[in-house]
Amino acid sequence: MWYWIVRFILRNRPAILVVIGLITVFMAFKGSKVQLSYEMMRMLPEKDTTYQDYVKFKQRFGEDGNLMVVGVSNPNIFQLGQFNAWYDLGEKIKKLDGVQEVISLARTINFGKDTVKRQFTFNPLVTKRLSTQTEADSIRKKFMSMPFYQGLLYNSKTHACLMAVTLDRKKLNDKSRIAIVKEIKDLVEAYKVAQKVEVHYSGLPYIRTVTTKMVKDELMLFIILSMIVAALIMFFFFKSIKVVLTSLLVVGISIGWVLGLVSLFGFKITILTGVIPSLIVIIAIENCIYILNKYHWEYVAHGNKILALSNTIRRIGFASLMTNAATAMGFAAFIFVQNKMLSEFGIITSISIMLEYVLTITLFPVFFSFMAPPSKKHTKHLDNKFFGGVTEFLVRLITLHRPKVYIASTIIVLISIYGLTQMRTSGKVVDDLSKTDPIYLDLKYFENNFGGVMPFEISIDTRKKNGVMKLSTIERIDDLQHYFHQFPQFAKPLSLAEAVKFARQTFYNGDSAQYTLPSDQEKNFILSYIPRGGNSKKGNVLKTFMDSTKQYTRISFNMQDMGTKDMDALLKKVKPGVDSILDPKKYKVSITGNSVVYAAGTNFLIHNLFESIAVAIILISLLMSLMFRSFKMILVSMVPNLIPLLVTAAIMGFTGIPLKSSTLIVFSIALGISVDNAIQYLARYRHGLKTNNHDIGLSAIGALREASFSMIYTSIVLVLGFSVFTISKFGGTQALGLLISITLFVAMFFNVAVLPSLLMTLDKFVSTKDFIEEEPLIEVYDDKELENGNDKS
């Protein structure tokens, strides 16, 4: 078959170049239209009860993740000039398109009492810039007498001030959010310069906007860096500018096709899909080196360029196809994960790997057929004494010191098992950011001064219309708030109970001592002052806490950014208290909000990613069964490729790298790539058994001498390629580069030392008749087999 394929390629070179060129232009055009994702990753399936509760909550009360916060620490905030500057900033931000509301100590809503209409009114505490310090002092006194806002907008101990900016939820998930956040930040930065104060930013819209920009910036950075690394590697090995430029051209075309695929599938660039182009660069360079090495070997053997190109494709076509398919399957395992972002990542990457293989196997013979044959300078790398010495060391190791190999491997496994027990999970919103990153530092500022900015909601169904307005319900809400005071992870709550306390204080002419719930005797005339509906602004303040039927209400907390383990433990602690205060027989209570959903989603995703590792093992094993037809051989060959995953997990445990979505994907990816070496080695080993009269030792050593050069070569290339990701600002991407590099390096050792040792020790167990004699469904031809006449099969 490969005889006809290479014949077709070499006889139709102009047509192939035109077709690939047209496809590349089309893909580049589609890729230029690819968009960034501005949405919060949804990790829970639609049928999950936690997700359904959250959707219902948003339908009743609106989006809970549309608040951006600005903070300053200013002990002079109530001085006339400073106060007016804070007021002006709020007014300017409120006028921006896409901003719904701005609340700060200079833009608070004050309850009033209309004794004629017998209802409460809601008016701004400050309606214009202040003219005198006396006015500022009066506002300060009034504001400090309103417990409703204490700890929410102003921390009197640290003099920290918070400005809460509510964004239009219709613009939260598209590109316009970037412009809104930028306009807000420009105004705040101007305020910062004018007032000479430090400012802090946080809130989910801000965090998502800044991290999305980081993804965009790193997309180009990684493509450029991976191309530079690829060029340096190619030049170091082959000492040829033509080889470097040709390889980079193939890689560049592959990148264009990747971005085109993302657009064609209707996907967007996320933190994961953003690294695919760089991944393809790394895998493409591995393929380029593999093909070029073989081409140079062939040319040195007989000096005929066209014959060398033809033999190269015929003799490594299937082997390269199978190794790329194994790598693709490592990524394809993510398709089965019930997560949109990971599924998209798996689809695009697995398809891109196979398309890149087609481009490499097609374009290399075409390009090099037009070039001059390689010179002695360019083939000098074939006579590498260092790698020859390494190979002979490995031969001595597996023939004379196998017990030492097993002892060292056993020690590594035992230490890794212990390290595995040290692993911890994490699911913080800013988990992937460095602790020195401004986003992380600003988040800590708000946690230290205002308790946090992550939304945590308690939705209460009273099961009756107007049930919310019963004093007994409001009292239970207040009791629940007092119960939550014991947990330092939560900030001060906002609820109907707090609003009713504010109303009572207003009824008694603003006396802060009256900021309590009304008694049974007071409830009728105080609650009667609460507006009964309508669409005016005056009805909106209290409507924030209940739906139109007054059957449902909410308690809103901001909280610290907690990991999944801490969140799970916290929810287990608070649930009994919630049930004891709000009897489940009378009330239906749902604990929800972005923070709860994110933690639950992370747990769900981690569980699914463990399944994806199992899927990757099964898919790769099935692929190997098509080539080797021996279950025992597949079992033995998988051991040296699974132990490195255990080693990587142990390193995560010892170094404190948390188990999360961005680190769990490492295992399936690394397995798919590392098993390539096992496939190459076993193909040569099987052929050795056939030609060496089933001599196990001779075949294992012969296969090692033939395969170790390319196994070590490509492993080094992959380690260097993946190390590019370690410079990322995202911890998850850093871990991707570091952990995959470590895994591949360890896997290289196990494949060149442990796998041959196992084959020689377990000779009667693994070298079965099925493996040696039965024809596989897919044959990975060895060079010498092809020389014996299999070229045209």
DRENFI-198839 format. One line per field, with one value per residue (C-alpha): residue in three letters; x, y, z. Coordinates in pm, whole numbers, plus 50000, padded with zeros to 5 digits. Layout:
N
code = (ALA	...)
px = (X	...)
py = (Y	...)
pz = (Z	...)
END
This chain:
793
code = (MET	TRP	TYR	TRP	ILE	VAL	ARG	PHE	ILE	LEU	ARG	ASN	ARG	PRO	ALA	ILE	LEU	VAL	VAL	ILE	GLY	LEU	ILE	THR	VAL	PHE	MET	ALA	PHE	LYS	GLY	SER	LYS	VAL	GLN	LEU	SER	TYR	GLU	MET	MET	ARG	MET	LEU	PRO	GLU	LYS	ASP	THR	THR	TYR	GLN	ASP	TYR	VAL	LYS	PHE	LYS	GLN	ARG	PHE	GLY	GLU	ASP	GLY	ASN	LEU	MET	VAL	VAL	GLY	VAL	SER	ASN	PRO	ASN	ILE	PHE	GLN	LEU	GLY	GLN	PHE	ASN	ALA	TRP	TYR	ASP	LEU	GLY	GLU	LYS	ILE	LYS	LYS	LEU	ASP	GLY	VAL	GLN	GLU	VAL	ILE	SER	LEU	ALA	ARG	THR	ILE	ASN	PHE	GLY	LYS	ASP	THR	VAL	LYS	ARG	GLN	PHE	THR	PHE	ASN	PRO	LEU	VAL	THR	LYS	ARG	LEU	SER	THR	GLN	THR	GLU	ALA	ASP	SER	ILE	ARG	LYS	LYS	PHE	MET	SER	MET	PRO	PHE	TYR	GLN	GLY	LEU	LEU	TYR	ASN	SER	LYS	THR	HIS	ALA	CYS	LEU	MET	ALA	VAL	THR	LEU	ASP	ARG	LYS	LYS	LEU	ASN	ASP	LYS	SER	ARG	ILE	ALA	ILE	VAL	LYS	GLU	ILE	LYS	ASP	LEU	VAL	GLU	ALA	TYR	LYS	VAL	ALA	GLN	LYS	VAL	GLU	VAL	HIS	TYR	SER	GLY	LEU	PRO	TYR	ILE	ARG	THR	VAL	THR	THR	LYS	MET	VAL	LYS	ASP	GLU	LEU	MET	LEU	PHE	ILE	ILE	LEU	SER	MET	ILE	VAL	ALA	ALA	LEU	ILE	MET	PHE	PHE	PHE	PHE	LYS	SER	ILE	LYS	VAL	VAL	LEU	THR	SER	LEU	LEU	VAL	VAL	GLY	ILE	SER	ILE	GLY	TRP	VAL	LEU	GLY	LEU	VAL	SER	LEU	PHE	GLY	PHE	LYS	ILE	THR	ILE	LEU	THR	GLY	VAL	ILE	PRO	SER	LEU	ILE	VAL	ILE	ILE	ALA	ILE	GLU	ASN	CYS	ILE	TYR	ILE	LEU	ASN	LYS	TYR	HIS	TRP	GLU	TYR	VAL	ALA	HIS	GLY	ASN	LYS	ILE	LEU	ALA	LEU	SER	ASN	THR	ILE	ARG	ARG	ILE	GLY	PHE	ALA	SER	LEU	MET	THR	ASN	ALA	ALA	THR	ALA	MET	GLY	PHE	ALA	ALA	PHE	ILE	PHE	VAL	GLN	ASN	LYS	MET	LEU	SER	GLU	PHE	GLY	ILE	ILE	THR	SER	ILE	SER	ILE	MET	LEU	GLU	TYR	VAL	LEU	THR	ILE	THR	LEU	PHE	PRO	VAL	PHE	PHE	SER	PHE	MET	ALA	PRO	PRO	SER	LYS	LYS	HIS	THR	LYS	HIS	LEU	ASP	ASN	LYS	PHE	PHE	GLY	GLY	VAL	THR	GLU	PHE	LEU	VAL	ARG	LEU	ILE	THR	LEU	HIS	ARG	PRO	LYS	VAL	TYR	ILE	ALA	SER	THR	ILE	ILE	VAL	LEU	ILE	SER	ILE	TYR	GLY	LEU	THR	GLN	MET	ARG	THR	SER	GLY	LYS	VAL	VAL	ASP	ASP	LEU	SER	LYS	THR	ASP	PRO	ILE	TYR	LEU	ASP	LEU	LYS	TYR	PHE	GLU	ASN	ASN	PHE	GLY	GLY	VAL	MET	PRO	PHE	GLU	ILE	SER	ILE	ASP	THR	ARG	LYS	LYS	ASN	GLY	VAL	MET	LYS	LEU	SER	THR	ILE	GLU	ARG	ILE	ASP	ASP	LEU	GLN	HIS	TYR	PHE	HIS	GLN	PHE	PRO	GLN	PHE	ALA	LYS	PRO	LEU	SER	LEU	ALA	GLU	ALA	VAL	LYS	PHE	ALA	ARG	GLN	THR	PHE	TYR	ASN	GLY	ASP	SER	ALA	GLN	TYR	THR	LEU	PRO	SER	ASP	GLN	GLU	LYS	ASN	PHE	ILE	LEU	SER	TYR	ILE	PRO	ARG	GLY	GLY	ASN	SER	LYS	LYS	GLY	ASN	VAL	LEU	LYS	THR	PHE	MET	ASP	SER	THR	LYS	GLN	TYR	THR	ARG	ILE	SER	PHE	ASN	MET	GLN	ASP	MET	GLY	THR	LYS	ASP	MET	ASP	ALA	LEU	LEU	LYS	LYS	VAL	LYS	PRO	GLY	VAL	ASP	SER	ILE	LEU	ASP	PRO	LYS	LYS	TYR	LYS	VAL	SER	ILE	THR	GLY	ASN	SER	VAL	VAL	TYR	ALA	ALA	GLY	THR	ASN	PHE	LEU	ILE	HIS	ASN	LEU	PHE	GLU	SER	ILE	ALA	VAL	ALA	ILE	ILE	LEU	ILE	SER	LEU	LEU	MET	SER	LEU	MET	PHE	ARG	SER	PHE	LYS	MET	ILE	LEU	VAL	SER	MET	VAL	PRO	ASN	LEU	ILE	PRO	LEU	LEU	VAL	THR	ALA	ALA	ILE	MET	GLY	PHE	THR	GLY	ILE	PRO	LEU	LYS	SER	SER	THR	LEU	ILE	VAL	PHE	SER	ILE	ALA	LEU	GLY	ILE	SER	VAL	ASP	ASN	ALA	ILE	GLN	TYR	LEU	ALA	ARG	TYR	ARG	HIS	GLY	LEU	LYS	THR	ASN	ASN	HIS	ASP	ILE	GLY	LEU	SER	ALA	ILE	GLY	ALA	LEU	ARG	GLU	ALA	SER	PHE	SER	MET	ILE	TYR	THR	SER	ILE	VAL	LEU	VAL	LEU	GLY	PHE	SER	VAL	PHE	THR	ILE	SER	LYS	PHE	GLY	GLY	THR	GLN	ALA	LEU	GLY	LEU	LEU	ILE	SER	ILE	THR	LEU	PHE	VAL	ALA	MET	PHE	PHE	ASN	VAL	ALA	VAL	LEU	PRO	SER	LEU	LEU	MET	THR	LEU	ASP	LYS	PHE	VAL	SER	THR	LYS	ASP	PHE	ILE	GLU	GLU	GLU	PRO	LEU	ILE	GLU	VAL	TYR	ASP	ASP	LYS	GLU	LEU	GLU	ASN	GLY	ASN	ASP	LYS	SER)
px = (50000	50275	50448	50146	50108	50465	50445	50132	50297	50614	50431	50178	50394	50261	49898	49957	50119	49829	49565	49742	49806	49438	49330	49586	49459	49101	49203	49403	49102	48874	49138	49160	48795	48839	48720	48827	48592	48471	48240	48295	48372	48068	48196	47868	47630	47286	47116	47321	47103	47361	47367	46987	46950	47188	46998	46671	46833	46952	46610	46453	46713	46946	47318	47530	47867	47837	47995	48332	48479	48729	48900	49120	49258	49217	49198	49108	48812	48572	48780	48602	48840	48889	48515	48424	48688	48538	48190	48301	48459	48133	47935	48172	48164	47783	47762	47958	47769	47738	47734	47402	47473	47749	47738	47993	47990	47941	47660	47451	47076	46912	46573	46322	45972	45676	45415	45153	45171	45264	45554	45930	46123	46463	46682	47057	47237	47450	47288	47570	47929	47973	48064	48201	48379	48078	47867	48131	48130	47750	47758	48021	47806	47499	47683	47844	47498	47377	47482	47336	47647	47914	48162	48015	48136	48370	48596	48635	48933	49148	48979	48931	48663	48482	48304	48077	48011	47727	47778	47511	47480	47402	47759	47932	48004	48119	48404	48238	48319	48686	48604	48381	48643	48912	48703	48639	49006	49112	48887	49013	49377	49321	49170	49471	49718	49520	49465	49798	49641	49679	49380	49271	49044	48855	48524	48450	48402	48740	48921	48774	48857	49220	49280	49122	49366	49650	49533	49535	49883	50024	49872	50105	50395	50391	50360	50662	50869	50786	50882	51213	51283	51188	51423	51712	51658	51644	51956	52144	52071	52092	52311	52102	51906	51703	51596	51501	51297	51126	51032	50904	50697	50528	50477	50334	50086	49983	49918	49701	49500	49459	49311	49095	48960	48868	48669	48508	48382	48239	48461	48638	48989	49004	49293	49320	49262	49506	49797	49703	49908	50219	50145	50120	50455	50619	50460	50529	50899	50917	50771	51008	51313	51187	51143	51465	51672	51539	51584	51949	52009	51863	52058	52390	52321	52298	52326	51999	51783	51448	51493	51583	51265	51057	51205	51166	50791	50739	50941	50816	50471	50278	50499	50459	50085	50049	50260	50065	49739	49849	49928	49594	49412	49568	49399	49082	49011	48898	48614	48436	48462	48131	48289	48253	48597	48787	48578	48657	49024	49020	48840	49064	49393	49332	49219	49505	49764	49642	49621	49972	50088	49931	50098	50439	50429	50311	50508	50850	50908	50765	50984	51304	51257	51310	51620	51978	52062	52206	52580	52819	52797	52420	52439	52720	52468	52408	52750	52687	52938	52766	52434	52625	52793	52458	52312	52597	52561	52191	52279	52518	52257	51981	52212	52436	52250	51877	51830	51960	51710	51425	51546	51574	51231	51074	51219	51088	50742	50730	50838	50583	50303	50384	50397	50061	49909	50034	49835	49569	49288	49213	48940	49003	48895	49246	49426	49617	49767	50092	50071	50262	50014	49823	49489	49575	49710	49405	49174	49353	49311	48933	48931	49129	48921	48572	48563	48594	48426	48314	47932	47769	47388	47119	46789	46483	46147	45876	45635	45365	45294	45381	45553	45865	45684	45593	45785	45861	46036	46236	46337	46460	46661	46819	46890	47059	47276	47384	47467	47697	47885	48091	48248	48522	48513	48199	48157	47860	47533	47269	46912	46552	46620	46890	46659	46378	46617	46712	46343	46280	46575	46427	46083	46243	46407	46741	46841	47111	47009	46682	46859	46680	46388	46041	45854	45516	45353	45554	45552	45214	45268	45640	45598	45298	45538	45722	45615	45383	45523	45526	45805	45942	46295	46154	46036	46360	46569	46361	46279	46644	46577	46255	46071	45744	45528	45717	45749	46123	46396	46775	47063	47366	47719	48055	48320	48685	48813	48824	48944	48714	48829	48773	48442	48315	48411	48246	47921	47907	47944	47679	47413	47296	47263	47064	46825	46780	46683	46483	46288	46309	45940	45844	46120	46313	46665	46929	47289	47419	47614	47921	48156	47946	47892	48261	48366	48110	48214	48580	48498	48291	48563	48836	48624	48568	48936	49025	48783	48954	49286	49118	48968	49312	49463	49184	49205	49583	49570	49316	49541	49838	49627	49575	49953	50069	49769	49902	49731	50034	50268	50035	50014	50393	50450	50202	50380	50684	50446	50211	50482	50600	50245	50271	50608	50455	50165	50417	50610	50281	50226	50576	50594	50239	50117	49740	49524	49288	49156	49465	49706	49498	49502	49879	49839	49636	49853	50182	50063	49963	50303	50530	50376	50513	50856	50712	50544	50870	51068	50817	50789	51165	51159	50894	51085	51398	51217	51124	51473	51671	51492	51292	51608	51467	51794	51936	51607	51566	51924	51904	51579	51736	52039	51813	51547	51725	51876	51540	51371	51624	51641	51266	51224	51482	51305	50968	51105	51261	50944	50709	50942	50831	50503	50683	50715	50336	50168	49907	49999	49802	49995	50323	50230	50140	50492	50678	50486	50469	50843	50913	50678	50831	51184	51099	50908	51218	51422	51158	51112	51486	51579	51277	51082	51375	51454	51098	51096	51415	51299	50942	51046	50813	50524	50522	50682	50380	50288	50025	50286	50549	50355	49994	49954	49839	49544	49780	50144	50418	50689	51051	51318	51460	51117	51062	51394	51270	50992	50705	50732	50420	50192)
py = (50000	50245	50180	50323	50611	50734	50682	50897	51169	51191	51180	51451	51701	52022	51915	51823	52159	52344	52146	52183	52550	52616	52428	52623	52957	52853	52732	53048	53258	53064	53073	53451	53462	53240	53406	53395	53245	53495	53255	53090	52726	52507	52190	52032	51850	52001	51718	51773	51895	52152	52303	52294	52472	52740	52789	52826	53075	53291	53275	53413	53662	53724	53673	53647	53672	54014	54226	54394	54556	54838	54893	55160	55205	55573	55702	56045	55930	56159	56468	56693	56656	56282	56219	56420	56235	55899	56032	56158	55824	55644	55891	55852	55472	55471	55661	55393	55175	54826	54938	54883	55021	55151	55133	55289	55489	55796	55625	55450	55418	55553	55445	55724	55734	55890	55935	56056	55757	55536	55367	55366	55557	55476	55772	55833	55945	56182	56350	56585	56686	56825	57191	57207	56989	57031	56848	56576	56538	56515	56244	56057	56068	55955	55673	55544	55530	55282	54929	54791	54906	54851	54589	54592	54923	55047	54884	55131	54943	54945	55241	55022	55145	54926	55030	54762	54789	54578	54495	54427	54049	54055	54174	53944	53663	53851	54070	54394	54297	54370	54725	54782	54659	54862	55181	55124	55056	55367	55584	55418	55454	55826	55851	55661	55907	56212	56099	55917	55601	55232	55070	54705	54521	54195	54022	53744	53969	54133	53805	53643	53945	53968	53592	53585	53853	53651	53347	53557	53694	53352	53194	53398	53379	53000	52968	53195	53030	52676	52769	52912	52601	52384	52578	52551	52177	52113	52317	52153	51805	51862	52174	52284	52607	52436	52163	52420	52635	52333	52195	52534	52566	52232	52335	52674	52510	52274	52569	52736	52416	52391	52742	52674	52359	52551	52796	52527	52341	52663	52645	52933	52975	52878	52831	52473	52517	52807	52565	52330	52513	52484	52117	52054	52229	51990	51678	51797	51849	51496	51364	51579	51446	51091	51125	51320	51070	50787	50986	51054	50688	50584	50838	50747	50380	50422	50792	50803	51094	50990	50627	50747	50956	50668	50415	50655	50691	50323	50202	50430	50524	50269	50300	50677	50642	50416	50631	50942	50752	50649	51012	51124	50866	51009	51338	51176	51036	51388	51369	51132	51373	51545	51887	52114	52274	51945	51773	52049	52023	51648	51682	51953	51809	51449	51554	51806	51539	51314	51604	51709	51352	51362	51697	51577	51245	51425	51749	51623	51401	51676	51953	51748	51610	51966	52022	51910	51584	51610	51664	51480	51774	51727	51351	51368	51341	50977	50882	50996	50835	50966	50795	50484	50478	50524	50233	49999	50103	50008	49674	49594	49709	49475	49177	49192	49403	49330	49272	49624	49757	49584	49696	50058	50037	49885	50159	50423	50263	50238	50600	50703	50518	50712	51037	50951	50959	51317	51450	51712	51848	52212	52407	52774	53026	53178	52848	52877	53215	53279	53404	53711	53785	54115	53932	53697	53976	54196	53905	53861	54234	54202	53883	54054	54373	54262	53885	53797	53850	53499	53467	53226	53215	53052	53024	52972	52844	52910	52688	52959	53284	53584	53341	53556	53845	53645	53772	53415	53354	53676	53583	53245	53415	53635	53331	53164	53471	53464	53095	53179	53437	53156	53078	53332	53234	53445	53819	54011	53888	54077	53958	54061	54041	54309	54522	54490	54593	54897	54970	54956	55190	55430	55408	55526	55826	55661	55565	55299	55138	55043	54831	54514	54308	54438	54279	54110	54437	54642	54405	54501	54876	54854	54583	54771	55051	54816	54886	54620	54601	54812	54862	55188	55219	55256	54896	54751	54758	54505	54316	54220	53981	53815	53709	53860	53604	53665	53287	53278	53477	53470	53530	53660	53622	53700	53454	53362	53172	52820	52493	52198	52009	52307	52390	52035	52034	52373	52269	51959	52181	52437	52199	52064	52418	52527	52233	52295	52660	52616	52293	52098	52006	52373	52524	52407	52544	52535	52635	52770	53052	53063	52945	52636	52545	52588	52360	52096	52123	52075	51758	51629	51712	51542	51226	51242	51301	50985	50809	50971	50818	50477	50548	50648	50322	50119	50304	50275	49909	49841	50012	49804	49488	49560	49558	49284	49051	48945	49049	48945	49159	49460	49414	49402	49694	49915	49871	50087	50355	50355	50370	50715	50840	50714	50892	51216	51184	51136	51447	51638	51503	51584	51931	52037	52068	52025	51776	51980	51986	52154	51900	51584	51617	51560	51186	51099	51324	51184	50824	50876	51024	50796	50474	50566	50442	50110	50064	50133	49898	49611	49630	49574	49311	49104	49118	49007	48702	48601	48646	48518	48184	48306	48397	48627	48781	48842	48995	49221	49350	49391	49587	49807	49884	49974	50170	50335	50611	50739	50674	50890	51143	51206	51202	51480	51680	51637	51732	52048	52129	52093	52290	52602	52594	52638	53014	53058	53286	53013	52747	52486	52553	52555	52218	52091	52168	52058	51740	51612	51677	51480	51200	51164	51166	50894	50699	50709	50537	50272	50200	50162	49981	49821	49706	49508	49368	49247	49084	48895	48789	48698	48538	48238	48448	48725	48578	48371	48219	48491	48764	48597	48424	48543	48821	49147	49341	49635	49565	49801	49708	49701	49818	49472	49322	49572	49488	49130	49225	49369	49712	49681	49517)
pz = (50000	50093	49764	49584	49830	49790	49414	49402	49614	49405	49070	49164	49349	49185	49227	49593	49664	49499	49691	50028	49951	49880	50193	50398	50265	50351	50698	50764	50661	50896	51168	51146	51257	51562	51883	52243	52500	52759	52940	53276	53216	53292	53457	53571	53335	53282	53472	53786	54075	54191	53843	53815	54150	54029	53702	53892	54128	53838	53676	53995	54111	53817	53766	54081	53908	53743	54016	53970	54279	54324	54657	54815	55165	55244	55603	55464	55257	55445	55383	55134	54839	54881	54925	54614	54411	54521	54443	54099	54017	54091	53879	53583	53601	53624	53293	53105	52860	53007	53372	53548	53892	54115	54494	54729	55050	54828	54633	54897	54909	55223	55352	55408	55557	55376	55650	55402	55169	55464	55290	55287	55021	54877	54788	54741	55056	54843	54544	54436	54505	54854	54901	55255	55505	55732	55472	55452	55831	55826	55558	55757	56069	55876	55698	56017	56176	55912	56022	55698	55506	55771	55655	55306	55165	55436	55692	55976	56122	55808	55634	55326	55086	54834	54517	54372	53997	53858	53490	53230	53228	52854	52793	53039	52794	52484	52367	52483	52844	52775	52666	52971	53216	53040	53058	53428	53493	53298	53516	53834	53728	53665	54016	54153	54001	54107	54467	54510	54654	54577	54409	54393	54151	54177	54114	53868	53561	53622	53692	53380	53163	53272	53248	52901	52788	52937	52736	52418	52488	52576	52263	52043	52291	52300	51924	51876	52152	52041	51684	51808	52016	51716	51488	51736	51783	51408	51343	51630	51495	51118	51076	50776	50725	50449	50688	50953	50713	50557	50899	51015	50698	50767	51130	51025	50790	51072	51304	51039	51007	51385	51415	51110	51273	51590	51377	51158	51464	51603	51911	52085	52222	52590	52831	52697	52324	52343	52394	52105	51838	52055	52126	51753	51699	51947	51798	51442	51515	51658	51332	51125	51308	51273	50896	50838	51033	50821	50498	50584	50673	50341	50139	50305	50225	49844	49748	49549	49669	49517	49623	49974	49993	49860	50101	50393	50349	50273	50567	50842	50712	50917	51223	51222	51165	51467	51699	51598	51644	51994	52078	51933	52145	52459	52372	52233	52580	52680	52428	52667	52961	53037	53012	52711	52730	52774	52509	52259	52354	52287	51953	51809	51935	51826	51477	51449	51533	51253	51005	51100	51034	50687	50613	50730	50545	50229	50221	50324	50020	49798	49939	49958	49607	49480	49697	49663	49843	50196	50224	50457	50696	50722	50780	51033	51316	51221	51357	51710	51943	52254	52177	52072	52411	52587	52391	52486	52850	52832	52673	52958	53209	53088	53031	53336	53593	53554	53930	53991	53735	53919	54262	54146	53981	54293	54514	54273	54276	54658	54702	54439	54617	54933	54736	54589	54937	54979	54684	54747	54537	54473	54300	54362	54099	54092	54142	53816	53905	54088	54445	54329	54050	54099	54059	54345	54565	54504	54584	54915	54981	54954	55161	55438	55438	55329	55374	55004	54669	54567	54552	54796	54798	55008	54822	55040	54916	55178	54979	55007	54825	55044	55280	55271	55441	55750	56052	56160	55826	55856	56210	56092	55820	56085	56305	56008	55952	56316	56276	55982	56191	56344	56005	55921	55553	55500	55472	55608	55451	55256	55301	55357	55733	55704	55490	55745	56022	55816	55768	56142	56203	55947	56109	56432	56259	56179	56534	56486	56818	56645	56382	56488	56370	56464	56749	56710	56813	56560	56266	56121	56093	56004	55739	55603	55501	55266	54903	54767	54416	54108	53861	53996	54125	54472	54470	54341	54661	54849	54531	54516	54803	54684	54372	54247	54434	54762	54795	54738	54909	54929	55167	54978	55111	54965	55073	55039	54737	54879	54734	54677	54987	55218	55051	55089	55456	55510	55342	55561	55869	55775	55640	55981	56115	55811	55850	56223	56166	55845	55887	55557	55603	55585	55374	55072	55102	54827	54889	54559	54397	54177	54451	54533	54168	54088	54376	54281	53918	54005	54202	53913	53662	53864	53880	53503	53432	53624	53393	53094	53203	53206	52863	52729	52860	52696	52362	52344	52446	52171	51919	52031	52009	51639	51595	51832	51891	52234	52555	52763	52555	52579	52956	52996	52758	52944	53279	53187	53061	53360	53628	53505	53563	53920	53956	53828	54072	54353	54248	54265	54615	54741	54585	54671	54310	54355	54171	53954	53600	53456	53612	53566	53187	53202	53257	52947	52728	52859	52825	52462	52379	52585	52452	52107	52220	52330	51992	51806	52028	52019	51639	51611	51887	51710	51386	51574	51709	51354	51212	51514	51555	51858	52053	52324	52441	52096	51978	52283	52259	51883	51912	52179	51961	51669	51857	52150	51936	51811	52149	52336	52052	52035	52414	52450	52179	52351	52694	52551	52360	52655	52881	52690	52884	53217	53156	53153	53405	53459	53713	53519	53198	53390	53538	53191	53069	53382	53458	53099	53061	53379	53278	52932	53073	53327	53059	52837	53109	53171	52799	52725	53047	53216	52907	52755	53099	53147	52803	52881	53229	53132	52802	52820	52946	52684	52371	52281	51949	51897	51927	51708	51434	51410	51155	51313	51173	51120	51042	51155	50906	50999	50759	50699	50637	50359	50206	50170	49933	50135	49971	49759	50010)
END
